[in-house]
Amino acid sequence: MEALSNARCGLLEVPENRSRPGGRTIKLAVAVIPAVTPAKTAQEPVVFLAGGPGADTFDDIPFLVDSGLNKDRELIIMAQRGNLYDQPNLACPEVDRFNAQAVGLGYDADKAQQLFLKAVKDCRYRLTAAGIDLSAYNTTENAADFADLRKALDIPQWNVYGYSYGSDLALTYLRLHPEGVRAVAIDSIVPPQVVTLPWTWGSTAEGIDNIFEACAAQPACKDRYPDLPRTLTEQVRKLEAQPLTLNVAPPSGGKPVKVVLDGGALLNLIVAFTPRPKDIPAALAELANGNPERFAKARAAGSVQKVGEFAHGLTNSVACSEWAPGYSEPDVLKAGRKAFPGWPDTVLAQVPQLPFQYPACGIWDVPDRASVQRVATVSSVPALVISGTFDVKTGASWAKGVARNLSGSTDIQVPGIGHWVVPQSPCAQRVLASFLARPTAPDTSCVDSLKPEPFTIIPK
């Protein structure tokens, strides 16, 4: 990767569990990427907090560089504990292999659940046999790692930028370790005080509603796809009652694979931004007319997995200790029914993107940390709060409540953009650059004239 060719790289050694002094230590991969054109006076660096939890942070570097994050200041990247390139790495190749196989099974089929839970159990057994303390892979420890990194690099002040789970981590970090934080930018907000497994349904409904409303506001789209909410409901119900089984080649090439397209798979493809929001009305219209190709190809893409790159172990440790406690499977179903009345319970019983998470948490067995983690961050540190109206993972409206608690905050909503706004929006990139230059008075003027791009219109 070009950006790393002149970076300083190393490992930060930290305690695995800070509540056990003298216990094991772990090593976290760090890269300091120099500024493209260093400013005449030294600028405070930006530290990046990736999403997930469990995503490979280093994989995000090209997006950050293309978004100008290291234009005139250093960019600091650290793989969150348990991620790829760390020691230990909480990857679960067992789960990756299941995910590749799952495209040929019903989304919530008994067989899928059985295979998934076996993969989770095998991964847990392997990690704990290696002496890993799964309870230590949580947001509190993760935040303390970044506080230690600032001290280790001897940086008096830095700026923090996090998206998705990285916004949850950034807010936790600001709450617990405010010293040395000059400014915080958060993108696609996961508010620590409200994030739970049932919570995800509201975000999914909000994002889908916003996409459909934007189509209705564009005459060509409204004319071609007159009633998208009804079309989606009909297709989810139809596919859940009679799933399609197809042989489809993955978009990346290779021989066709068997895919099963049911109601749960359809919804989760939309939540995963496959197809892209601008193509969703067209894909739904094609599906309703007997052509499932766009969704089927997107489902087939899941048969190609990067085995061992995503830290599913970190995902489970965070989800099971921080997001699952205090709620149960009936609560997920209730939230789903509220979000999509009239949809089949079999679709609504599974958390979007995290199917079978409650039984998985029963296997993962980490302590409940809800009371220490579900706390609002109240701060006067300058903050930039960025959301995209088409975000079906972390609904844009949640940003308002977070911004209210940050007295020095600027809150922007970027129309027509989905999850992780900055790399997709040149305007958001300009706002972020001006925020880093002047955190108390960023220039947000480019947002006012933004509109969602035209949707794909297929011939009748």
N, C-alpha and C positions, 0 to 999 in steps of 0.2 A: 504493500500500500504506500503510494507516493508520500502522503502526509507524514508517515512515520519515518521516512528516510533521513530526516534531519532532526528527529525528536529525541529527547532524553528519556530513556526507558529504565524502569527498575521495579523492585518489589517493595511494598510496605508491609512490615511485619507487625501484626496487632494481636491482642488476646482473642481467642475464639469466643470465650464467655467472660465478660468483664466482672460478672458477679462471683467468679471463682478465681481469686488471685493465685498466681503461680500455676495456672492450668496450661493447657495446650496453646500454641500460637498458630496463626494462619498467615499466609502471604498473599497480598493483593497486587495485581498487575497495574502499573501506573505508566502513563506516557505524558510528557510535557511537550506540546507542539508549539514551535515558535511562531511569533506573529509574522504575517506575510510582509508587511511594511511596518516595522516598529515605529511607534510615535516618538516625537523628539523627547518628550518626557515619559518616563516609565508609566505604563497603564496597568491598573490592577488586572490580574488574569481572570479568566472565566473557568469555573469548574463545572463539568457536565454530569448530570445524574440521569442515567438511562431509564427506560421504561421496563415493563415486564410484569412483576419481578422475574428475573432470570434471563433477560435478553443479553446477547453478546454486545457489550458496550463498544468494543473496537470496530464492530461492523457498522456502527453509526457515524464513524469519523468522516467518511466522504460527504454525508449529508450536512454535517456541521461545518466542514470546510467550505462546501458549496454555498452554504447559507451565510458565510462571511464571519463566523464566530471568531476566527483567529486573524481577522484582517489587520487589526492594529494592536492586538494584545495576545498574550499566550493563552492557549487552550489546554486545560488539564483534564485528562481522562483517567478514571480509575474504574476497573471492573469491580462492581459491588461484590461483597463476600459470597463465595460459592459459584461465581460466574466463570465462564471460559477464561483460561490463562491464569486463574488463581490456583493456589494450593491450600485446601482441596477444592476441586471443582465438583459442584453438585448436579452435574448432568445426569440425565436418566436415559441412556440409549434405549432402554427397555420401552420407555414411553414413546420415544421417537419411532421405534419400529411398530408399535401399536398404531400410532397416528397414520403411518403409511398404509397399514392394513385396513384402518377404520373406514376409508372411503368406499370400500366394498361391502360395508355393513350398514344397517339402519342406524341413524344418528344415535338413537337412545335404545337400540335393541339389547335384549338380555345378553346376547353373545358379546356385543361391544362392551357392555359393563363388566362382564366376567373377565375379558381379556385385558381391559384397562386396569381393573383392580389388581390383577395378577402382576401387571407391569409395575404398578406403584409399589406393591408389596416386595417384589424382587429388588427394586431400586432401593427402597428403604433398608432392606436387609443388607444389601451390599455396602451402603454408606455407613450404617451403624456398625457393621462388622469392621470397617476401617477406622472405628473410633471417633467418628464425626458426631458432634453434639447438635442434633437437628434443631433443638430449641434455641440455639444461639444465632440462627440465621433469621433475624427479624429486623424491623425498621429502626428500633432503638440502637442496636449494635451497629447497624449499617451507617446510621447518622454519626455515631461516635468515631467510626473509621474515617469519615471525611474530616471531622474535627482534628483527628490525629494527623491526617495527611497535610492539612494546612500548617500545623506546627512543624512537622518533619521537613517540609519544604521551606520553612522559615518565611512564610508569606504573611505580612502584617494584615492585609485586607484583600479579599477576593470577591468576585461576583459569582452567584450560583444560578445555573440554568438547568431546569429539570422538566421532563415531559412525562405524562401518563403516571405510572407508578413513581417515576422520578419526581413528580410534583408532590406526591404524598411524602416521599422521602425528604424533599427540599423543605416542606412545611414543618416536618418533624425536626429536621436539622436546625431550622431557624428557631424553633421553640426551645430546643434543648441546648443548643450551642450558638447563641446569637453573636458571640464575640468574633470579630474579624470578618463579619459579613457586611459588605458595602451595599449590595443590592441583590434582589432575588427575582428572577423571571421564571414563571411557571406556565406551562403550555399543556392544554388538554387535561383539565384538573381532576385529580382524585382527592377529594377532601378527607383527611384522616378522620375527622369527627363523624362522618356519615357513611364511609364506605363499608358495605357489608355485602354478602352474596345476593340477597334479595334486591338491594339497591340498583344492581346493574340493569334490571328490567326497565326502570324509568328512563335511564339514559338511552337504551335501545329504542324505546318508543319515541322519545323526543327527537332523536336524530333522524329516524325514518319519517316522522311527521314533517320535519323541516325540509327533507328532500322532496317529499310529495307536494308540500305547499309551494316550494320554489318552482316545481314543474307547472303547477296550476297558475303561477304568476307569469309564465312565459307562454304567450298565445299559441305558438306552434306546438309546444309540449302539451298544453291543456287540450288542444284540439285533437292531437294524435292519441293521447293517453288520458281519457276523460275522468276515469275513476280509479286511481291507483290504490287507495286504501282497500277498496272492495276487491280489486284484482289480486292483491297480495293475500288477503284473507282467504279468498276462494282457492288460490293455488296452494297455500299452506294446508288447508283442509283436505283438498283433493290428493295432494302428494302424501299426506300423512295416512289417508285411508288406502291409497293405492300407490305405493312408492314405485318410481321408475328404476329399472335396472338396465344400465347401458354399458357398452364398451367404448371408451373414449381415450384418445391419446392425450397425455398431459401437455399443457401449453409449451413446456420446455423441450418437447420432442420425445421420441422413444415410442415403444409399442403401446397399443391401447391397453387400458386397465379397466377392470370391472368397477363401476361406481353405482352406488345406490343413492338416489335423490329422493328424500322424503321431506316432510314439513320442517323438521328440526334442522336438516342439512341446509335447506333453502334459507331459513332465517339466519343461520350461522355464517353462510357465505356472504350475506349482506352485511352482517356485523364485522366480518373480516375484510370488508372493502374489496371483495372479489365478486362480481365486477365492481368497477369504480362507480361512485355515486352518479356521475353524469350518464352512465350506461344502464343504470338500474331500471328506469321506466321501460327502455327498449327491451331489456332482457326479460322483464315480467310480461310485456305484451307478446313477445315471441313465445314464451313458455305457455301462456294462455292459448296461443294458436297452435300448440302442438310441437313447438321447436325449443327443446330445452338446452340447446347447445352451449350458450354462454355459461349457464350455471353448471352444466355437466363438466365442461372443460375446467372451470374453477374448482370443482370438487376433485377432478382428476389431478389437479396440481398438488393436492395434499398427499398424493402417493409418492411424491419425491420429497424426502426429508433430509435435512442436514443432520445426520445422526451424531449425537454427542456434543452439539454446540449450544443448545439451550439448557439452562440450569433449572429443569423442572423441580429439582429438590428445593431450590430457593422459593419458587412459586408456591409449592405446597406448604413450606414452613411459614411463609407470610400469610397465605390465604387461610390456613387452618388455625393459626394462632390469633390473627387480627381481624379477618373478615367473616369467618364462619360462626364464631361463638355468639350465643344469645339468640340465634335464629335456627330454624330447622327447615327440612324439605317442604313441609306445608307452607311455611312463610314464603319460600321461593315461588311456589305455585300461586299463592294469593297475590303476590306482587305481579306475577305474569298475567293473571286474569285481569288485574286492574289495568295493566298496560295494553293488553290485546284481548278485550272481551270477545267471546265467540270463537277463539282459537282452541284447538284440541289440547286437553290437559297434558297429553304426552309430550307436546312441544314445550309447554309452559313450565313443566316440572323441572327442567334442566336450566341451570344458570347459563346465559349466553357465554360462549367461549370456554366455559368450565363445567362440562358435563360430568355427572357422577362425583361432584366435588365433596358432598357430605360423606358418602361412604369412603371416599379416598382419605378424608380427614380422620375417619375412624381408624384407618390403617396407619396414617402418618403419625398420629398420636403425639402432638406437641401441646404444651400448656397454653391455656387461655390468656391472651395478653390484651384483650379488648379494653379493659379499664385504663391501662396505661397508654394505649395507642389512640383510642378514639377521643382525642382532645383537640379542640380548635386552637389554631396558632393565632395569637393576638400580638401584633408587632407594629412598630412605627418605621421599621427599616423600609426604604423605598422598594416597591414591588411592582412588577408588570405581570398582569394576569391575562393570558391569551387563550381564547377558545375558538373553535370552528363550528359553525351552525350545523354542518352535516356530520358531526361526530356522533356515531352510534355506539361508542364504547364509553365515553365520559361526556354525558350531555352538557351542552354549553351553559345551561341555566345554573348549574352548580357553582360556577365561578363567582356569581354575585355574592353568595353567602361568605365565600372565602375572602373576597375583596373587602367586604364590610368590616372584617376583623383586622385588616391591614390598613392602618390609617394613612400610610403613605403610598397607596396603590393606585395604579392606572389600570382600567379593565377594558380590554378590547374584544369584540366578537367579530370574527372574519367570516363574511357570508360565503357559503358554497364550498367550504373546506372541511375535510374530515379530520381524523385523529392525527395528532402531531402536525401542528399548523405551520411552524416556521419554515421547514424545508419546502413546503408546497406553495408558500405565498410570498412573492417578492415584497409586497407591502408589509407583511409581518416582519420580514427580515430588516426592512428599513426602520420600523418602529423599534425593534429590539436593539439595533445599532444606536439609535438616538437615545434610547433608555440607558444603555451602557455608558454613553458619553455624558448624559445629564439625567441621572435617575429620578430627580424630582420634577423634571419638566420634559418628558419625551414628546416628540412630534408624532401625533397619531393621525394627522390630517388625511393621509392616503386612504384610511379605512372608510371615510364617509362616502366615497364614490364607488365603492366595490359592490359588485353584484355577482351572483353565481354565474358561471359560464353556461352557454347554451347546452341543453341536454341533447343526447344523440336521438335523432328522429329517423325512424325506419319507414320505408314506403308502406302504404296500406296494402 
